[in-house]
Amino acid sequence: MITLLRAAGMRFVIYTDDHEPAHLHVYGDGEARINIAQLAVISNRGMSKRDLTRALNIVLEYQEMFLNKWHDIHG
């Protein structure tokens, strides 16, 4: 597990043994998985709509870096 960013009270994580599609695990008050390329929520367990919106905006802001890190880790 690699924490790529901490922002807005959330951690943005990539697991080194994870699978396609390229996605992040976001931990805060709950957990969500977000598809990096499509900026889409894959799953949500307990994260508020407000925090999900914040997380998506952060992924958009750092999208290129997140995708580059995903490809560095997973090829």
mmCIF file of the N, C-alpha and C atoms, coordinates in Angstrom:
data_MODEL
# 
_entry.id   MODEL 
# 
loop_
_atom_site.group_PDB 
_atom_site.id 
_atom_site.type_symbol 
_atom_site.label_atom_id 
_atom_site.label_alt_id 
_atom_site.label_comp_id 
_atom_site.label_asym_id 
_atom_site.label_entity_id 
_atom_site.label_seq_id 
_atom_site.pdbx_PDB_ins_code 
_atom_site.Cartn_x 
_atom_site.Cartn_y 
_atom_site.Cartn_z 
_atom_site.occupancy 
_atom_site.B_iso_or_equiv 
_atom_site.pdbx_formal_charge 
_atom_site.auth_seq_id 
_atom_site.auth_comp_id 
_atom_site.auth_asym_id 
_atom_site.auth_atom_id 
_atom_site.pdbx_PDB_model_num 
ATOM 1   N N  . MET A 1 1  ? 0.850   -1.172 0.000   1.00 0.00 ? 1  MET A N  1 
ATOM 2   C CA . MET A 1 1  ? 0.000   0.000  0.000   1.00 0.00 ? 1  MET A CA 1 
ATOM 3   C C  . MET A 1 1  ? 0.895   1.235  0.000   1.00 0.00 ? 1  MET A C  1 
ATOM 4   N N  . ILE A 1 2  ? 0.610   2.137  -0.932  1.00 0.00 ? 2  ILE A N  1 
ATOM 5   C CA . ILE A 1 2  ? 1.381   3.368  -1.037  1.00 0.00 ? 2  ILE A CA 1 
ATOM 6   C C  . ILE A 1 2  ? 0.420   4.545  -0.918  1.00 0.00 ? 2  ILE A C  1 
ATOM 7   N N  . THR A 1 3  ? 0.644   5.385  0.088   1.00 0.00 ? 3  THR A N  1 
ATOM 8   C CA . THR A 1 3  ? -0.145  6.600  0.219   1.00 0.00 ? 3  THR A CA 1 
ATOM 9   C C  . THR A 1 3  ? 0.472   7.657  -0.680  1.00 0.00 ? 3  THR A C  1 
ATOM 10  N N  . LEU A 1 4  ? -0.287  8.101  -1.676  1.00 0.00 ? 4  LEU A N  1 
ATOM 11  C CA . LEU A 1 4  ? 0.206   9.082  -2.636  1.00 0.00 ? 4  LEU A CA 1 
ATOM 12  C C  . LEU A 1 4  ? -0.062  10.510 -2.207  1.00 0.00 ? 4  LEU A C  1 
ATOM 13  N N  . LEU A 1 5  ? -1.126  10.703 -1.440  1.00 0.00 ? 5  LEU A N  1 
ATOM 14  C CA . LEU A 1 5  ? -1.515  12.067 -1.081  1.00 0.00 ? 5  LEU A CA 1 
ATOM 15  C C  . LEU A 1 5  ? -2.400  12.033 0.151   1.00 0.00 ? 5  LEU A C  1 
ATOM 16  N N  . ARG A 1 6  ? -2.239  13.047 0.969   1.00 0.00 ? 6  ARG A N  1 
ATOM 17  C CA . ARG A 1 6  ? -3.163  13.312 2.077   1.00 0.00 ? 6  ARG A CA 1 
ATOM 18  C C  . ARG A 1 6  ? -3.720  14.707 1.835   1.00 0.00 ? 6  ARG A C  1 
ATOM 19  N N  . ALA A 1 7  ? -5.030  14.795 1.744   1.00 0.00 ? 7  ALA A N  1 
ATOM 20  C CA . ALA A 1 7  ? -5.668  16.090 1.494   1.00 0.00 ? 7  ALA A CA 1 
ATOM 21  C C  . ALA A 1 7  ? -7.097  16.054 2.014   1.00 0.00 ? 7  ALA A C  1 
ATOM 22  N N  . ALA A 1 8  ? -7.561  17.177 2.534   1.00 0.00 ? 8  ALA A N  1 
ATOM 23  C CA . ALA A 1 8  ? -8.946  17.325 3.002   1.00 0.00 ? 8  ALA A CA 1 
ATOM 24  C C  . ALA A 1 8  ? -9.346  16.229 3.987   1.00 0.00 ? 8  ALA A C  1 
ATOM 25  N N  . GLY A 1 9  ? -8.407  15.793 4.816   1.00 0.00 ? 9  GLY A N  1 
ATOM 26  C CA . GLY A 1 9  ? -8.701  14.758 5.801   1.00 0.00 ? 9  GLY A CA 1 
ATOM 27  C C  . GLY A 1 9  ? -8.828  13.362 5.227   1.00 0.00 ? 9  GLY A C  1 
ATOM 28  N N  . MET A 1 10 ? -8.325  13.168 3.998   1.00 0.00 ? 10 MET A N  1 
ATOM 29  C CA . MET A 1 10 ? -8.412  11.866 3.336   1.00 0.00 ? 10 MET A CA 1 
ATOM 30  C C  . MET A 1 10 ? -7.025  11.408 2.891   1.00 0.00 ? 10 MET A C  1 
ATOM 31  N N  . ARG A 1 11 ? -6.886  10.074 2.786   1.00 0.00 ? 11 ARG A N  1 
ATOM 32  C CA . ARG A 1 11 ? -5.673  9.469  2.228   1.00 0.00 ? 11 ARG A CA 1 
ATOM 33  C C  . ARG A 1 11 ? -6.017  8.854  0.886   1.00 0.00 ? 11 ARG A C  1 
ATOM 34  N N  . PHE A 1 12 ? -5.150  9.071  -0.102  1.00 0.00 ? 12 PHE A N  1 
ATOM 35  C CA . PHE A 1 12 ? -5.331  8.541  -1.450  1.00 0.00 ? 12 PHE A CA 1 
ATOM 36  C C  . PHE A 1 12 ? -4.252  7.482  -1.648  1.00 0.00 ? 12 PHE A C  1 
ATOM 37  N N  . VAL A 1 13 ? -4.680  6.231  -1.817  1.00 0.00 ? 13 VAL A N  1 
ATOM 38  C CA . VAL A 1 13 ? -3.799  5.071  -1.718  1.00 0.00 ? 13 VAL A CA 1 
ATOM 39  C C  . VAL A 1 13 ? -3.903  4.210  -2.973  1.00 0.00 ? 13 VAL A C  1 
ATOM 40  N N  . ILE A 1 14 ? -2.753  3.649  -3.376  1.00 0.00 ? 14 ILE A N  1 
ATOM 41  C CA . ILE A 1 14 ? -2.719  2.597  -4.396  1.00 0.00 ? 14 ILE A CA 1 
ATOM 42  C C  . ILE A 1 14 ? -2.123  1.359  -3.738  1.00 0.00 ? 14 ILE A C  1 
ATOM 43  N N  . TYR A 1 15 ? -2.765  0.218  -3.932  1.00 0.00 ? 15 TYR A N  1 
ATOM 44  C CA . TYR A 1 15 ? -2.232  -1.054 -3.452  1.00 0.00 ? 15 TYR A CA 1 
ATOM 45  C C  . TYR A 1 15 ? -1.345  -1.654 -4.531  1.00 0.00 ? 15 TYR A C  1 
ATOM 46  N N  . THR A 1 16 ? -0.169  -2.123 -4.139  1.00 0.00 ? 16 THR A N  1 
ATOM 47  C CA . THR A 1 16 ? 0.800   -2.641 -5.107  1.00 0.00 ? 16 THR A CA 1 
ATOM 48  C C  . THR A 1 16 ? 0.355   -3.950 -5.739  1.00 0.00 ? 16 THR A C  1 
ATOM 49  N N  . ASP A 1 17 ? -0.544  -4.680 -5.109  1.00 0.00 ? 17 ASP A N  1 
ATOM 50  C CA . ASP A 1 17 ? -1.006  -5.961 -5.658  1.00 0.00 ? 17 ASP A CA 1 
ATOM 51  C C  . ASP A 1 17 ? -2.432  -5.859 -6.207  1.00 0.00 ? 17 ASP A C  1 
ATOM 52  N N  . ASP A 1 18 ? -2.842  -4.657 -6.582  1.00 0.00 ? 18 ASP A N  1 
ATOM 53  C CA . ASP A 1 18 ? -4.215  -4.428 -7.039  1.00 0.00 ? 18 ASP A CA 1 
ATOM 54  C C  . ASP A 1 18 ? -4.367  -4.737 -8.525  1.00 0.00 ? 18 ASP A C  1 
ATOM 55  N N  . HIS A 1 19 ? -5.532  -4.534 -9.053  1.00 0.00 ? 19 HIS A N  1 
ATOM 56  C CA . HIS A 1 19 ? -5.929  -4.951 -10.398 1.00 0.00 ? 19 HIS A CA 1 
ATOM 57  C C  . HIS A 1 19 ? -6.456  -3.759 -11.188 1.00 0.00 ? 19 HIS A C  1 
ATOM 58  N N  . GLU A 1 20 ? -6.630  -3.958 -12.491 1.00 0.00 ? 20 GLU A N  1 
ATOM 59  C CA . GLU A 1 20 ? -7.252  -2.952 -13.360 1.00 0.00 ? 20 GLU A CA 1 
ATOM 60  C C  . GLU A 1 20 ? -8.731  -2.831 -13.002 1.00 0.00 ? 20 GLU A C  1 
ATOM 61  N N  . PRO A 1 21 ? -9.369  -1.738 -13.325 1.00 0.00 ? 21 PRO A N  1 
ATOM 62  C CA . PRO A 1 21 ? -8.846  -0.524 -13.940 1.00 0.00 ? 21 PRO A CA 1 
ATOM 63  C C  . PRO A 1 21 ? -8.026  0.282  -12.933 1.00 0.00 ? 21 PRO A C  1 
ATOM 64  N N  . ALA A 1 22 ? -7.238  1.213  -13.457 1.00 0.00 ? 22 ALA A N  1 
ATOM 65  C CA . ALA A 1 22 ? -6.423  2.077  -12.595 1.00 0.00 ? 22 ALA A CA 1 
ATOM 66  C C  . ALA A 1 22 ? -7.355  2.833  -11.643 1.00 0.00 ? 22 ALA A C  1 
ATOM 67  N N  . HIS A 1 23 ? -7.160  2.615  -10.347 1.00 0.00 ? 23 HIS A N  1 
ATOM 68  C CA . HIS A 1 23 ? -8.038  3.247  -9.371  1.00 0.00 ? 23 HIS A CA 1 
ATOM 69  C C  . HIS A 1 23 ? -7.302  3.529  -8.075  1.00 0.00 ? 23 HIS A C  1 
ATOM 70  N N  . LEU A 1 24 ? -7.902  4.382  -7.276  1.00 0.00 ? 24 LEU A N  1 
ATOM 71  C CA . LEU A 1 24 ? -7.396  4.739  -5.956  1.00 0.00 ? 24 LEU A CA 1 
ATOM 72  C C  . LEU A 1 24 ? -8.375  4.267  -4.895  1.00 0.00 ? 24 LEU A C  1 
ATOM 73  N N  . HIS A 1 25 ? -7.838  3.983  -3.733  1.00 0.00 ? 25 HIS A N  1 
ATOM 74  C CA . HIS A 1 25 ? -8.653  3.789  -2.540  1.00 0.00 ? 25 HIS A CA 1 
ATOM 75  C C  . HIS A 1 25 ? -8.533  5.095  -1.763  1.00 0.00 ? 25 HIS A C  1 
ATOM 76  N N  . VAL A 1 26 ? -9.658  5.637  -1.373  1.00 0.00 ? 26 VAL A N  1 
ATOM 77  C CA . VAL A 1 26 ? -9.674  6.894  -0.635  1.00 0.00 ? 26 VAL A CA 1 
ATOM 78  C C  . VAL A 1 26 ? -10.255 6.612  0.744   1.00 0.00 ? 26 VAL A C  1 
ATOM 79  N N  . TYR A 1 27 ? -9.482  6.950  1.781   1.00 0.00 ? 27 TYR A N  1 
ATOM 80  C CA . TYR A 1 27 ? -9.900  6.711  3.158   1.00 0.00 ? 27 TYR A CA 1 
ATOM 81  C C  . TYR A 1 27 ? -10.081 8.038  3.873   1.00 0.00 ? 27 TYR A C  1 
ATOM 82  N N  . GLY A 1 28 ? -11.194 8.183  4.515   1.00 0.00 ? 28 GLY A N  1 
ATOM 83  C CA . GLY A 1 28 ? -11.514 9.341  5.342   1.00 0.00 ? 28 GLY A CA 1 
ATOM 84  C C  . GLY A 1 28 ? -12.554 8.865  6.329   1.00 0.00 ? 28 GLY A C  1 
ATOM 85  N N  . ASP A 1 29 ? -13.690 9.520  6.360   1.00 0.00 ? 29 ASP A N  1 
ATOM 86  C CA . ASP A 1 29 ? -14.837 9.008  7.120   1.00 0.00 ? 29 ASP A CA 1 
ATOM 87  C C  . ASP A 1 29 ? -15.579 8.067  6.187   1.00 0.00 ? 29 ASP A C  1 
ATOM 88  N N  . GLY A 1 30 ? -15.061 6.873  6.046   1.00 0.00 ? 30 GLY A N  1 
ATOM 89  C CA . GLY A 1 30 ? -15.552 5.894  5.087   1.00 0.00 ? 30 GLY A CA 1 
ATOM 90  C C  . GLY A 1 30 ? -14.450 5.572  4.094   1.00 0.00 ? 30 GLY A C  1 
ATOM 91  N N  . GLU A 1 31 ? -14.804 4.796  3.091   1.00 0.00 ? 31 GLU A N  1 
ATOM 92  C CA . GLU A 1 31 ? -13.833 4.378  2.076   1.00 0.00 ? 31 GLU A CA 1 
ATOM 93  C C  . GLU A 1 31 ? -14.514 4.375  0.713   1.00 0.00 ? 31 GLU A C  1 
ATOM 94  N N  . ALA A 1 32 ? -13.782 4.857  -0.283  1.00 0.00 ? 32 ALA A N  1 
ATOM 95  C CA . ALA A 1 32 ? -14.292 4.823  -1.653  1.00 0.00 ? 32 ALA A CA 1 
ATOM 96  C C  . ALA A 1 32 ? -13.171 4.359  -2.571  1.00 0.00 ? 32 ALA A C  1 
ATOM 97  N N  . ARG A 1 33 ? -13.567 3.754  -3.689  1.00 0.00 ? 33 ARG A N  1 
ATOM 98  C CA . ARG A 1 33 ? -12.626 3.445  -4.764  1.00 0.00 ? 33 ARG A CA 1 
ATOM 99  C C  . ARG A 1 33 ? -13.018 4.300  -5.953  1.00 0.00 ? 33 ARG A C  1 
ATOM 100 N N  . ILE A 1 34 ? -12.031 4.974  -6.546  1.00 0.00 ? 34 ILE A N  1 
ATOM 101 C CA . ILE A 1 34 ? -12.289 5.895  -7.646  1.00 0.00 ? 34 ILE A CA 1 
ATOM 102 C C  . ILE A 1 34 ? -11.445 5.509  -8.844  1.00 0.00 ? 34 ILE A C  1 
ATOM 103 N N  . ASN A 1 35 ? -12.098 5.348  -9.991  1.00 0.00 ? 35 ASN A N  1 
ATOM 104 C CA . ASN A 1 35 ? -11.416 5.104  -11.261 1.00 0.00 ? 35 ASN A CA 1 
ATOM 105 C C  . ASN A 1 35 ? -10.708 6.398  -11.635 1.00 0.00 ? 35 ASN A C  1 
ATOM 106 N N  . ILE A 1 36 ? -9.390  6.330  -11.796 1.00 0.00 ? 36 ILE A N  1 
ATOM 107 C CA . ILE A 1 36 ? -8.605  7.541  -12.020 1.00 0.00 ? 36 ILE A CA 1 
ATOM 108 C C  . ILE A 1 36 ? -8.882  8.141  -13.394 1.00 0.00 ? 36 ILE A C  1 
ATOM 109 N N  . ALA A 1 37 ? -8.867  7.327  -14.430 1.00 0.00 ? 37 ALA A N  1 
ATOM 110 C CA . ALA A 1 37 ? -9.012  7.834  -15.799 1.00 0.00 ? 37 ALA A CA 1 
ATOM 111 C C  . ALA A 1 37 ? -10.409 8.374  -16.064 1.00 0.00 ? 37 ALA A C  1 
ATOM 112 N N  . GLN A 1 38 ? -11.420 7.689  -15.554 1.00 0.00 ? 38 GLN A N  1 
ATOM 113 C CA . GLN A 1 38 ? -12.806 8.075  -15.838 1.00 0.00 ? 38 GLN A CA 1 
ATOM 114 C C  . GLN A 1 38 ? -13.411 9.000  -14.784 1.00 0.00 ? 38 GLN A C  1 
ATOM 115 N N  . LEU A 1 39 ? -12.670 9.247  -13.706 1.00 0.00 ? 39 LEU A N  1 
ATOM 116 C CA . LEU A 1 39 ? -13.183 10.048 -12.587 1.00 0.00 ? 39 LEU A CA 1 
ATOM 117 C C  . LEU A 1 39 ? -14.560 9.562  -12.159 1.00 0.00 ? 39 LEU A C  1 
ATOM 118 N N  . ALA A 1 40 ? -14.639 8.262  -11.915 1.00 0.00 ? 40 ALA A N  1 
ATOM 119 C CA . ALA A 1 40 ? -15.908 7.637  -11.548 1.00 0.00 ? 40 ALA A CA 1 
ATOM 120 C C  . ALA A 1 40 ? -15.749 6.868  -10.243 1.00 0.00 ? 40 ALA A C  1 
ATOM 121 N N  . VAL A 1 41 ? -16.780 6.914  -9.418  1.00 0.00 ? 41 VAL A N  1 
ATOM 122 C CA . VAL A 1 41 ? -16.787 6.156  -8.170  1.00 0.00 ? 41 VAL A CA 1 
ATOM 123 C C  . VAL A 1 41 ? -17.087 4.701  -8.502  1.00 0.00 ? 41 VAL A C  1 
ATOM 124 N N  . ILE A 1 42 ? -16.177 3.811  -8.120  1.00 0.00 ? 42 ILE A N  1 
ATOM 125 C CA . ILE A 1 42 ? -16.360 2.375  -8.323  1.00 0.00 ? 42 ILE A CA 1 
ATOM 126 C C  . ILE A 1 42 ? -17.163 1.793  -7.163  1.00 0.00 ? 42 ILE A C  1 
ATOM 127 N N  . SER A 1 43 ? -16.823 2.223  -5.954  1.00 0.00 ? 43 SER A N  1 
ATOM 128 C CA . SER A 1 43 ? -17.558 1.762  -4.778  1.00 0.00 ? 43 SER A CA 1 
ATOM 129 C C  . SER A 1 43 ? -17.452 2.810  -3.684  1.00 0.00 ? 43 SER A C  1 
ATOM 130 N N  . ASN A 1 44 ? -18.403 2.756  -2.771  1.00 0.00 ? 44 ASN A N  1 
ATOM 131 C CA . ASN A 1 44 ? -18.430 3.682  -1.648  1.00 0.00 ? 44 ASN A CA 1 
ATOM 132 C C  . ASN A 1 44 ? -18.952 2.941  -0.429  1.00 0.00 ? 44 ASN A C  1 
ATOM 133 N N  . ARG A 1 45 ? -18.161 2.994  0.632   1.00 0.00 ? 45 ARG A N  1 
ATOM 134 C CA . ARG A 1 45 ? -18.586 2.385  1.898   1.00 0.00 ? 45 ARG A CA 1 
ATOM 135 C C  . ARG A 1 45 ? -18.515 3.447  2.988   1.00 0.00 ? 45 ARG A C  1 
ATOM 136 N N  . GLY A 1 46 ? -19.611 4.164  3.157   1.00 0.00 ? 46 GLY A N  1 
ATOM 137 C CA . GLY A 1 46 ? -19.728 5.082  4.280   1.00 0.00 ? 46 GLY A CA 1 
ATOM 138 C C  . GLY A 1 46 ? -19.220 6.493  4.070   1.00 0.00 ? 46 GLY A C  1 
ATOM 139 N N  . MET A 1 47 ? -18.739 6.833  2.902   1.00 0.00 ? 47 MET A N  1 
ATOM 140 C CA . MET A 1 47 ? -18.261 8.188  2.661   1.00 0.00 ? 47 MET A CA 1 
ATOM 141 C C  . MET A 1 47 ? -19.445 9.069  2.262   1.00 0.00 ? 47 MET A C  1 
ATOM 142 N N  . SER A 1 48 ? -19.514 10.250 2.854   1.00 0.00 ? 48 SER A N  1 
ATOM 143 C CA . SER A 1 48 ? -20.622 11.157 2.555   1.00 0.00 ? 48 SER A CA 1 
ATOM 144 C C  . SER A 1 48 ? -20.522 11.675 1.121   1.00 0.00 ? 48 SER A C  1 
ATOM 145 N N  . LYS A 1 49 ? -21.646 12.124 0.606   1.00 0.00 ? 49 LYS A N  1 
ATOM 146 C CA . LYS A 1 49 ? -21.687 12.685 -0.746  1.00 0.00 ? 49 LYS A CA 1 
ATOM 147 C C  . LYS A 1 49 ? -20.736 13.885 -0.851  1.00 0.00 ? 49 LYS A C  1 
ATOM 148 N N  . ARG A 1 50 ? -20.699 14.683 0.182   1.00 0.00 ? 50 ARG A N  1 
ATOM 149 C CA . ARG A 1 50 ? -19.808 15.855 0.217   1.00 0.00 ? 50 ARG A CA 1 
ATOM 150 C C  . ARG A 1 50 ? -18.344 15.433 0.118   1.00 0.00 ? 50 ARG A C  1 
ATOM 151 N N  . ASP A 1 51 ? -17.946 14.430 0.900   1.00 0.00 ? 51 ASP A N  1 
ATOM 152 C CA . ASP A 1 51 ? -16.564 13.959 0.853   1.00 0.00 ? 51 ASP A CA 1 
ATOM 153 C C  . ASP A 1 51 ? -16.249 13.286 -0.477  1.00 0.00 ? 51 ASP A C  1 
ATOM 154 N N  . LEU A 1 52 ? -17.210 12.562 -1.047  1.00 0.00 ? 52 LEU A N  1 
ATOM 155 C CA . LEU A 1 52 ? -17.001 11.959 -2.367  1.00 0.00 ? 52 LEU A CA 1 
ATOM 156 C C  . LEU A 1 52 ? -16.743 13.029 -3.418  1.00 0.00 ? 52 LEU A C  1 
ATOM 157 N N  . THR A 1 53 ? -17.514 14.103 -3.364  1.00 0.00 ? 53 THR A N  1 
ATOM 158 C CA . THR A 1 53 ? -17.312 15.207 -4.308  1.00 0.00 ? 53 THR A CA 1 
ATOM 159 C C  . THR A 1 53 ? -15.934 15.818 -4.124  1.00 0.00 ? 53 THR A C  1 
ATOM 160 N N  . ARG A 1 54 ? -15.517 16.024 -2.874  1.00 0.00 ? 54 ARG A N  1 
ATOM 161 C CA . ARG A 1 54 ? -14.169 16.541 -2.600  1.00 0.00 ? 54 ARG A CA 1 
ATOM 162 C C  . ARG A 1 54 ? -13.109 15.595 -3.154  1.00 0.00 ? 54 ARG A C  1 
ATOM 163 N N  . ALA A 1 55 ? -13.288 14.311 -2.901  1.00 0.00 ? 55 ALA A N  1 
ATOM 164 C CA . ALA A 1 55 ? -12.316 13.316 -3.370  1.00 0.00 ? 55 ALA A CA 1 
ATOM 165 C C  . ALA A 1 55 ? -12.215 13.330 -4.892  1.00 0.00 ? 55 ALA A C  1 
ATOM 166 N N  . LEU A 1 56 ? -13.344 13.388 -5.577  1.00 0.00 ? 56 LEU A N  1 
ATOM 167 C CA . LEU A 1 56 ? -13.328 13.428 -7.040  1.00 0.00 ? 56 LEU A CA 1 
ATOM 168 C C  . LEU A 1 56 ? -12.626 14.682 -7.551  1.00 0.00 ? 56 LEU A C  1 
ATOM 169 N N  . ASN A 1 57 ? -12.847 15.811 -6.903  1.00 0.00 ? 57 ASN A N  1 
ATOM 170 C CA . ASN A 1 57 ? -12.167 17.043 -7.301  1.00 0.00 ? 57 ASN A CA 1 
ATOM 171 C C  . ASN A 1 57 ? -10.662 16.952 -7.087  1.00 0.00 ? 57 ASN A C  1 
ATOM 172 N N  . ILE A 1 58 ? -10.249 16.298 -6.010  1.00 0.00 ? 58 ILE A N  1 
ATOM 173 C CA . ILE A 1 58 ? -8.823  16.113 -5.750  1.00 0.00 ? 58 ILE A CA 1 
ATOM 174 C C  . ILE A 1 58 ? -8.220  15.166 -6.779  1.00 0.00 ? 58 ILE A C  1 
ATOM 175 N N  . VAL A 1 59 ? -8.925  14.085 -7.104  1.00 0.00 ? 59 VAL A N  1 
ATOM 176 C CA . VAL A 1 59 ? -8.429  13.161 -8.130  1.00 0.00 ? 59 VAL A CA 1 
ATOM 177 C C  . VAL A 1 59 ? -8.295  13.889 -9.463  1.00 0.00 ? 59 VAL A C  1 
ATOM 178 N N  . LEU A 1 60 ? -9.243  14.736 -9.796  1.00 0.00 ? 60 LEU A N  1 
ATOM 179 C CA . LEU A 1 60 ? -9.148  15.521 -11.029 1.00 0.00 ? 60 LEU A CA 1 
ATOM 180 C C  . LEU A 1 60 ? -7.907  16.410 -11.006 1.00 0.00 ? 60 LEU A C  1 
ATOM 181 N N  . GLU A 1 61 ? -7.660  17.065 -9.893  1.00 0.00 ? 61 GLU A N  1 
ATOM 182 C CA . GLU A 1 61 ? -6.512  17.967 -9.766  1.00 0.00 ? 61 GLU A CA 1 
ATOM 183 C C  . GLU A 1 61 ? -5.185  17.229 -9.924  1.00 0.00 ? 61 GLU A C  1 
ATOM 184 N N  . TYR A 1 62 ? -5.098  16.010 -9.402  1.00 0.00 ? 62 TYR A N  1 
ATOM 185 C CA . TYR A 1 62 ? -3.857  15.236 -9.418  1.00 0.00 ? 62 TYR A CA 1 
ATOM 186 C C  . TYR A 1 62 ? -3.924  14.042 -10.364 1.00 0.00 ? 62 TYR A C  1 
ATOM 187 N N  . GLN A 1 63 ? -4.859  14.051 -11.287 1.00 0.00 ? 63 GLN A N  1 
ATOM 188 C CA . GLN A 1 63 ? -5.129  12.898 -12.147 1.00 0.00 ? 63 GLN A CA 1 
ATOM 189 C C  . GLN A 1 63 ? -3.882  12.395 -12.872 1.00 0.00 ? 63 GLN A C  1 
ATOM 190 N N  . GLU A 1 64 ? -3.125  13.282 -13.474 1.00 0.00 ? 64 GLU A N  1 
ATOM 191 C CA . GLU A 1 64 ? -1.940  12.861 -14.225 1.00 0.00 ? 64 GLU A CA 1 
ATOM 192 C C  . GLU A 1 64 ? -0.924  12.182 -13.312 1.00 0.00 ? 64 GLU A C  1 
ATOM 193 N N  . MET A 1 65 ? -0.678  12.751 -12.145 1.00 0.00 ? 65 MET A N  1 
ATOM 194 C CA . MET A 1 65 ? 0.264   12.161 -11.202 1.00 0.00 ? 65 MET A CA 1 
ATOM 195 C C  . MET A 1 65 ? -0.222  10.793 -10.740 1.00 0.00 ? 65 MET A C  1 
ATOM 196 N N  . PHE A 1 66 ? -1.522  10.671 -10.415 1.00 0.00 ? 66 PHE A N  1 
ATOM 197 C CA . PHE A 1 66 ? -2.067  9.392  -9.970  1.00 0.00 ? 66 PHE A CA 1 
ATOM 198 C C  . PHE A 1 66 ? -1.944  8.328  -11.062 1.00 0.00 ? 66 PHE A C  1 
ATOM 199 N N  . LEU A 1 67 ? -2.267  8.682  -12.301 1.00 0.00 ? 67 LEU A N  1 
ATOM 200 C CA . LEU A 1 67 ? -2.154  7.720  -13.409 1.00 0.00 ? 67 LEU A CA 1 
ATOM 201 C C  . LEU A 1 67 ? -0.705  7.313  -13.632 1.00 0.00 ? 67 LEU A C  1 
ATOM 202 N N  . ASN A 1 68 ? 0.210   8.271  -13.577 1.00 0.00 ? 68 ASN A N  1 
ATOM 203 C CA . ASN A 1 68 ? 1.633   7.948  -13.745 1.00 0.00 ? 68 ASN A CA 1 
ATOM 204 C C  . ASN A 1 68 ? 2.109   7.001  -12.650 1.00 0.00 ? 68 ASN A C  1 
ATOM 205 N N  . LYS A 1 69 ? 1.712   7.254  -11.413 1.00 0.00 ? 69 LYS A N  1 
ATOM 206 C CA . LYS A 1 69 ? 2.101   6.374  -10.303 1.00 0.00 ? 69 LYS A CA 1 
ATOM 207 C C  . LYS A 1 69 ? 1.502   4.981  -10.480 1.00 0.00 ? 69 LYS A C  1 
ATOM 208 N N  . TRP A 1 70 ? 0.235   4.908  -10.907 1.00 0.00 ? 70 TRP A N  1 
ATOM 209 C CA . TRP A 1 70 ? -0.396  3.606  -11.138 1.00 0.00 ? 70 TRP A CA 1 
ATOM 210 C C  . TRP A 1 70 ? 0.431   2.809  -12.147 1.00 0.00 ? 70 TRP A C  1 
ATOM 211 N N  . HIS A 1 71 ? 0.793   3.453  -13.251 1.00 0.00 ? 71 HIS A N  1 
ATOM 212 C CA . HIS A 1 71 ? 1.541   2.757  -14.302 1.00 0.00 ? 71 HIS A CA 1 
ATOM 213 C C  . HIS A 1 71 ? 2.973   2.433  -13.862 1.00 0.00 ? 71 HIS A C  1 
ATOM 214 N N  . ASP A 1 72 ? 3.578   3.273  -13.029 1.00 0.00 ? 72 ASP A N  1 
ATOM 215 C CA . ASP A 1 72 ? 4.898   2.956  -12.465 1.00 0.00 ? 72 ASP A CA 1 
ATOM 216 C C  . ASP A 1 72 ? 4.827   1.684  -11.625 1.00 0.00 ? 72 ASP A C  1 
ATOM 217 N N  . ILE A 1 73 ? 3.758   1.535  -10.857 1.00 0.00 ? 73 ILE A N  1 
ATOM 218 C CA . ILE A 1 73 ? 3.610   0.394  -9.949  1.00 0.00 ? 73 ILE A CA 1 
ATOM 219 C C  . ILE A 1 73 ? 3.161   -0.861 -10.690 1.00 0.00 ? 73 ILE A C  1 
ATOM 220 N N  . HIS A 1 74 ? 2.191   -0.722 -11.592 1.00 0.00 ? 74 HIS A N  1 
ATOM 221 C CA . HIS A 1 74 ? 1.556   -1.886 -12.212 1.00 0.00 ? 74 HIS A CA 1 
ATOM 222 C C  . HIS A 1 74 ? 1.986   -2.152 -13.649 1.00 0.00 ? 74 HIS A C  1 
ATOM 223 N N  . GLY A 1 75 ? 2.760   -1.254 -14.211 1.00 0.00 ? 75 GLY A N  1 
ATOM 224 C CA . GLY A 1 75 ? 3.246   -1.464 -15.585 1.00 0.00 ? 75 GLY A CA 1 
ATOM 225 C C  . GLY A 1 75 ? 2.289   -1.066 -16.657 1.00 0.00 ? 75 GLY A C  1 
# 
